[in-house]
Amino acid sequence: MLRVLDIVPGPCHGVIVPTVLRIRGYRFHFFSNERNEPPHIHVDAAENTVKVWLDTLVITQAAGYDGRELREVVDLVRAHREELTKAWNEYFKTDG
């Protein structure tokens, strides 16, 4: 099971950003103010960012990544989807 690796301040006052996985230079995290959205994960590397729904693996937002990198990120989300979903549910205290 994944645990929160670090928590950093978010872009807005009162928002925190729990990081739940770091692998291959990618940081997997979510924002504390997104509990009303479907379970998803943000994946950042350098200035690149992507948001992926955990249930469907659909990319909902992306900036900076090329196609190969997006496929790699989705493959990593797929490989860790169960743990990422558990981390989401635990953080937001949902039944999943």
C-alpha positions in Angstrom: 0.0 0.0 0.0 1.2 3.5 -0.8 1.7 6.1 1.8 1.9 9.8 1.6 5.5 10.6 0.8 5.3 14.3 1.4 2.8 17.1 1.6 3.5 20.5 0.0 1.5 23.7 -0.2 -0.7 23.9 -3.2 -1.2 26.8 -5.6 -4.2 28.2 -3.6 -4.3 29.1 0.1 -5.4 26.1 2.2 -4.7 23.5 -0.5 -2.2 20.8 0.1 -0.6 18.4 -2.4 0.0 14.9 -1.0 2.6 13.0 -3.0 1.9 9.3 -3.0 4.4 7.9 -5.5 7.7 8.8 -7.1 9.0 6.6 -9.9 11.2 7.2 -13.0 11.4 10.9 -12.3 7.6 11.3 -12.1 5.7 12.6 -9.0 2.2 11.2 -8.5 0.0 13.4 -6.4 -3.5 14.9 -5.9 -4.8 18.2 -4.6 -6.7 18.3 -1.2 -9.5 20.4 -2.7 -10.5 17.8 -5.4 -12.4 15.4 -3.3 -15.6 16.0 -5.3 -14.1 14.9 -8.5 -13.8 11.2 -9.6 -10.6 9.5 -8.3 -7.6 10.7 -10.3 -3.9 11.3 -10.1 -1.7 14.2 -11.2 1.7 13.2 -12.6 4.4 15.8 -12.9 8.0 15.8 -14.1 9.9 19.1 -14.5 7.4 21.6 -16.0 5.2 18.8 -17.5 1.9 17.8 -15.9 -1.0 15.4 -16.7 -4.2 14.4 -14.9 -5.5 10.9 -15.3 -8.8 9.4 -14.1 -8.0 6.2 -12.2 -11.1 4.2 -13.2 -10.8 4.7 -16.9 -7.2 5.8 -17.4 -8.4 8.7 -19.5 -6.2 11.8 -19.6 -8.3 14.8 -18.7 -5.6 17.5 -18.8 -2.0 17.5 -20.1 0.7 20.0 -20.7 4.3 19.6 -21.8 4.5 15.8 -22.3 4.9 14.3 -25.7 3.0 11.2 -26.9 5.6 8.7 -25.8 5.8 10.3 -22.3 2.0 10.3 -22.0 1.9 6.6 -22.9 4.6 5.9 -20.3 2.7 7.8 -17.6 -0.6 6.0 -18.4 1.3 2.7 -18.3 2.6 3.6 -14.8 -0.8 4.7 -13.6 -2.2 1.4 -14.9 0.5 -0.6 -13.1 -0.1 1.2 -9.8 -3.8 1.9 -10.2 -4.9 -0.2 -7.3 -2.5 1.4 -4.9 -3.2 4.9 -6.2 -6.9 4.3 -5.8 -6.4 3.1 -2.2 -4.3 6.1 -1.5 -7.1 8.4 -2.9 -9.8 6.6 -0.9 -7.7 6.6 2.3 -6.8 10.3 2.0 -10.4 11.4 1.2 -11.9 8.7 3.5 -14.2 7.3 0.8 -15.5 3.7 0.5 -14.2 3.4 -3.1 
